[in-house]
Amino acid sequence: MMVSFVKSYNEGKSRVEFLLVNFDYYDGNEYLAQIFNEEYGFCVCDKYNGIWFEIIHICLGDCIYEMLWHEDVGNVIYSIEQSQNANDLLEERLSKVIDIVNKRIQHKS
């Protein structure tokens, strides 16, 4: 199965989020952070571990993305800055990162 994402608006949090589909892994966001680093130069700036969740902040200058894994939801990523431009840029970058993930999965098969 191919990994993909779904863009949605979380009214409760007032933000645009990208939910990863076919990629529900506790350590999946660490892998994505590594690819964001390889492709764009993002670095992990904060990491929080809870009982049922993990949050990783990746940063590139003023651009900060929050990557959330929660046992009930799976893997979600969103931009801290919720401007149209920031969300469009995240969607573009995430699309490339997901393409890389899918190529690596196919290569291992």
Buried (B, 14 or more C-beta within 10 A) or exposed (E): EEBBBEEEEEEEEEBBBBBBBEBBEEEBBBBBBBBBBEEEEBEBEEBEEEEEBBBBBBBBEEBBBBBBBBEEBBBBBBBEBEEEEBBEBBBEBBEEBBEBBBEEBEEEE
